[in-house]
Amino acid sequence: MHLEIPNIYEYTVEALARLTRPADPPRNEFDFDFTEEECAFALFRAKWPDGFRCPQCQHRNCYTIKTRKLPLYQCANCDAQTSLISDTVMRATRTPLSSWFRAIQLHASPAGVNALQLSKIISVTYKTAWLLAHKIRHAMSRAEAKQLLTGLVKLTTVIYCRQNWGEYTLKKWHPREQSLLIGGSQSQSGWFDRIKIKICDKHTLYPKKEMQNSSGFIMENVTADARGTITVASIQLRNRDIKLEKISDFAQRRLADLFGGIGPKHLQVYLDQFCYAWNRVGKAVIGDLLRHCAQTKTITYRELVKGRACVATSSPVTTPEAA
């Protein structure tokens, strides 16, 4: 059940906080301790919801090999063997599945979790918790990339971590400031049911009050049938879209409170995580998140730490990064 929406046009911080907090899940969804066997069974169901399918020949029958810690599945047709965690964010992990499930559970919870908190909860090193958290965010980011904006879509340019709260008179960007394009599918009630926030190249704007070129954002994040009716709001005072700007403000406050702020190199994946939660307001997220983790190929530590900055072009950059 969705939360009751208050006076939508007030858009206070308190209203935004309540609306971005999912409805309370059943107690058995967040209050459990899975055994490794139960985790393996749940992961199998999430990875192959319609039953086993060989990744090589798509055959539906297999033999189970239980001589290892995690079972192997051998195709009855081509004899190809596949692991339960292959082609998932957990690939090649040495961390127990129960710890992974706890991490997924915490990332799906309304309160969220950072790497330091996670390391203490599941009793792993900070580096391991950091890597688990980013692999889960990677699954969120990939899932969000597949969901496009539909219906009545509105876009605007905002400045993330804005340092000057006067007019947009300064032409020089502060290192912490980032130019963002934020778009949303607006319902009849005025609420944005689905949002997208993407980093753009701030150095293309001179001065800051100019609008970003939204063509790349529209092509990659809006369905074809909705592109003809998009409303692009101005960053200037008279034609601003306050609702979209408030969502951006809340995202910045959320990242600051939970993670202590995020640098520009790694900001995009955290914005994707915020959108993932926003777009599932009032829903039990853990089922979706487990499925996305089970059906998304992993990202390695090397890819995370050597990934390029998420501030390249006007088109959205999707390389996940770490904090």
KAQUIUR-V431874 format. One record per residue. N is the residue number from 1. RES is the residue in three letters. BURIAL is I if it has 9 or more other ideal C-beta (glycine too) atoms within 8 Angstrom, else O. Layout:
n:N res:RES burial:BURIAL
n:N res:RES burial:BURIAL
//
This chain:
n:1 res:MET burial:O
n:2 res:HIS burial:O
n:3 res:LEU burial:I
n:4 res:GLU burial:O
n:5 res:ILE burial:O
n:6 res:PRO burial:O
n:7 res:ASN burial:O
n:8 res:ILE burial:I
n:9 res:TYR burial:O
n:10 res:GLU burial:O
n:11 res:TYR burial:I
n:12 res:THR burial:O
n:13 res:VAL burial:I
n:14 res:GLU burial:O
n:15 res:ALA burial:I
n:16 res:LEU burial:I
n:17 res:ALA burial:I
n:18 res:ARG burial:I
n:19 res:LEU burial:I
n:20 res:THR burial:I
n:21 res:ARG burial:O
n:22 res:PRO burial:I
n:23 res:ALA burial:I
n:24 res:ASP burial:O
n:25 res:PRO burial:I
n:26 res:PRO burial:O
n:27 res:ARG burial:O
n:28 res:ASN burial:O
n:29 res:GLU burial:I
n:30 res:PHE burial:O
n:31 res:ASP burial:O
n:32 res:PHE burial:O
n:33 res:ASP burial:O
n:34 res:PHE burial:I
n:35 res:THR burial:O
n:36 res:GLU burial:I
n:37 res:GLU burial:O
n:38 res:GLU burial:O
n:39 res:CYS burial:I
n:40 res:ALA burial:I
n:41 res:PHE burial:O
n:42 res:ALA burial:I
n:43 res:LEU burial:I
n:44 res:PHE burial:I
n:45 res:ARG burial:O
n:46 res:ALA burial:I
n:47 res:LYS burial:I
n:48 res:TRP burial:O
n:49 res:PRO burial:O
n:50 res:ASP burial:O
n:51 res:GLY burial:O
n:52 res:PHE burial:I
n:53 res:ARG burial:I
n:54 res:CYS burial:I
n:55 res:PRO burial:O
n:56 res:GLN burial:O
n:57 res:CYS burial:O
n:58 res:GLN burial:O
n:59 res:HIS burial:I
n:60 res:ARG burial:O
n:61 res:ASN burial:O
n:62 res:CYS burial:I
n:63 res:TYR burial:O
n:64 res:THR burial:O
n:65 res:ILE burial:I
n:66 res:LYS burial:O
n:67 res:THR burial:O
n:68 res:ARG burial:O
n:69 res:LYS burial:O
n:70 res:LEU burial:I
n:71 res:PRO burial:I
n:72 res:LEU burial:I
n:73 res:TYR burial:I
n:74 res:GLN burial:I
n:75 res:CYS burial:I
n:76 res:ALA burial:O
n:77 res:ASN burial:O
n:78 res:CYS burial:O
n:79 res:ASP burial:O
n:80 res:ALA burial:I
n:81 res:GLN burial:I
n:82 res:THR burial:I
n:83 res:SER burial:I
n:84 res:LEU burial:I
n:85 res:ILE burial:I
n:86 res:SER burial:O
n:87 res:ASP burial:O
n:88 res:THR burial:I
n:89 res:VAL burial:I
n:90 res:MET burial:I
n:91 res:ARG burial:I
n:92 res:ALA burial:O
n:93 res:THR burial:O
n:94 res:ARG burial:O
n:95 res:THR burial:I
n:96 res:PRO burial:O
n:97 res:LEU burial:I
n:98 res:SER burial:I
n:99 res:SER burial:I
n:100 res:TRP burial:I
n:101 res:PHE burial:I
n:102 res:ARG burial:I
n:103 res:ALA burial:I
n:104 res:ILE burial:I
n:105 res:GLN burial:I
n:106 res:LEU burial:I
n:107 res:HIS burial:I
n:108 res:ALA burial:I
n:109 res:SER burial:I
n:110 res:PRO burial:O
n:111 res:ALA burial:O
n:112 res:GLY burial:I
n:113 res:VAL burial:I
n:114 res:ASN burial:I
n:115 res:ALA burial:I
n:116 res:LEU burial:O
n:117 res:GLN burial:I
n:118 res:LEU burial:I
n:119 res:SER burial:I
n:120 res:LYS burial:O
n:121 res:ILE burial:I
n:122 res:ILE burial:I
n:123 res:SER burial:O
n:124 res:VAL burial:I
n:125 res:THR burial:O
n:126 res:TYR burial:O
n:127 res:LYS burial:O
n:128 res:THR burial:I
n:129 res:ALA burial:I
n:130 res:TRP burial:I
n:131 res:LEU burial:I
n:132 res:LEU burial:I
n:133 res:ALA burial:I
n:134 res:HIS burial:I
n:135 res:LYS burial:I
n:136 res:ILE burial:I
n:137 res:ARG burial:I
n:138 res:HIS burial:I
n:139 res:ALA burial:I
n:140 res:MET burial:I
n:141 res:SER burial:I
n:142 res:ARG burial:I
n:143 res:ALA burial:I
n:144 res:GLU burial:I
n:145 res:ALA burial:O
n:146 res:LYS burial:O
n:147 res:GLN burial:O
n:148 res:LEU burial:O
n:149 res:LEU burial:I
n:150 res:THR burial:I
n:151 res:GLY burial:O
n:152 res:LEU burial:O
n:153 res:VAL burial:I
n:154 res:LYS burial:I
n:155 res:LEU burial:I
n:156 res:THR burial:I
n:157 res:THR burial:I
n:158 res:VAL burial:I
n:159 res:ILE burial:I
n:160 res:TYR burial:I
n:161 res:CYS burial:I
n:162 res:ARG burial:O
n:163 res:GLN burial:O
n:164 res:ASN burial:O
n:165 res:TRP burial:O
n:166 res:GLY burial:O
n:167 res:GLU burial:O
n:168 res:TYR burial:I
n:169 res:THR burial:O
n:170 res:LEU burial:O
n:171 res:LYS burial:O
n:172 res:LYS burial:O
n:173 res:TRP burial:O
n:174 res:HIS burial:O
n:175 res:PRO burial:O
n:176 res:ARG burial:O
n:177 res:GLU burial:I
n:178 res:GLN burial:I
n:179 res:SER burial:I
n:180 res:LEU burial:I
n:181 res:LEU burial:I
n:182 res:ILE burial:I
n:183 res:GLY burial:I
n:184 res:GLY burial:I
n:185 res:SER burial:I
n:186 res:GLN burial:I
n:187 res:SER burial:I
n:188 res:GLN burial:O
n:189 res:SER burial:O
n:190 res:GLY burial:O
n:191 res:TRP burial:I
n:192 res:PHE burial:I
n:193 res:ASP burial:O
n:194 res:ARG burial:I
n:195 res:ILE burial:I
n:196 res:LYS burial:I
n:197 res:ILE burial:I
n:198 res:LYS burial:I
n:199 res:ILE burial:I
n:200 res:CYS burial:I
n:201 res:ASP burial:I
n:202 res:LYS burial:I
n:203 res:HIS burial:O
n:204 res:THR burial:I
n:205 res:LEU burial:I
n:206 res:TYR burial:O
n:207 res:PRO burial:I
n:208 res:LYS burial:I
n:209 res:LYS burial:O
n:210 res:GLU burial:O
n:211 res:MET burial:O
n:212 res:GLN burial:I
n:213 res:ASN burial:O
n:214 res:SER burial:I
n:215 res:SER burial:O
n:216 res:GLY burial:I
n:217 res:PHE burial:I
n:218 res:ILE burial:I
n:219 res:MET burial:O
n:220 res:GLU burial:O
n:221 res:ASN burial:I
n:222 res:VAL burial:I
n:223 res:THR burial:O
n:224 res:ALA burial:O
n:225 res:ASP burial:O
n:226 res:ALA burial:I
n:227 res:ARG burial:I
n:228 res:GLY burial:O
n:229 res:THR burial:O
n:230 res:ILE burial:I
n:231 res:THR burial:I
n:232 res:VAL burial:I
n:233 res:ALA burial:I
n:234 res:SER burial:I
n:235 res:ILE burial:I
n:236 res:GLN burial:O
n:237 res:LEU burial:O
n:238 res:ARG burial:O
n:239 res:ASN burial:O
n:240 res:ARG burial:I
n:241 res:ASP burial:I
n:242 res:ILE burial:O
n:243 res:LYS burial:I
n:244 res:LEU burial:I
n:245 res:GLU burial:I
n:246 res:LYS burial:I
n:247 res:ILE burial:I
n:248 res:SER burial:I
n:249 res:ASP burial:I
n:250 res:PHE burial:I
n:251 res:ALA burial:I
n:252 res:GLN burial:I
n:253 res:ARG burial:I
n:254 res:ARG burial:I
n:255 res:LEU burial:I
n:256 res:ALA burial:I
n:257 res:ASP burial:O
n:258 res:LEU burial:I
n:259 res:PHE burial:I
n:260 res:GLY burial:O
n:261 res:GLY burial:O
n:262 res:ILE burial:O
n:263 res:GLY burial:O
n:264 res:PRO burial:I
n:265 res:LYS burial:I
n:266 res:HIS burial:I
n:267 res:LEU burial:I
n:268 res:GLN burial:I
n:269 res:VAL burial:I
n:270 res:TYR burial:I
n:271 res:LEU burial:I
n:272 res:ASP burial:I
n:273 res:GLN burial:I
n:274 res:PHE burial:I
n:275 res:CYS burial:I
n:276 res:TYR burial:I
n:277 res:ALA burial:I
n:278 res:TRP burial:I
n:279 res:ASN burial:I
n:280 res:ARG burial:I
n:281 res:VAL burial:I
n:282 res:GLY burial:O
n:283 res:LYS burial:I
n:284 res:ALA burial:I
n:285 res:VAL burial:I
n:286 res:ILE burial:I
n:287 res:GLY burial:O
n:288 res:ASP burial:I
n:289 res:LEU burial:I
n:290 res:LEU burial:I
n:291 res:ARG burial:I
n:292 res:HIS burial:I
n:293 res:CYS burial:I
n:294 res:ALA burial:I
n:295 res:GLN burial:I
n:296 res:THR burial:I
n:297 res:LYS burial:O
n:298 res:THR burial:I
n:299 res:ILE burial:I
n:300 res:THR burial:O
n:301 res:TYR burial:O
n:302 res:ARG burial:O
n:303 res:GLU burial:I
n:304 res:LEU burial:I
n:305 res:VAL burial:O
n:306 res:LYS burial:O
n:307 res:GLY burial:I
n:308 res:ARG burial:O
n:309 res:ALA burial:O
n:310 res:CYS burial:I
n:311 res:VAL burial:I
n:312 res:ALA burial:O
n:313 res:THR burial:O
n:314 res:SER burial:I
n:315 res:SER burial:O
n:316 res:PRO burial:I
n:317 res:VAL burial:I
n:318 res:THR burial:O
n:319 res:THR burial:I
n:320 res:PRO burial:I
n:321 res:GLU burial:I
n:322 res:ALA burial:O
n:323 res:ALA burial:I
//
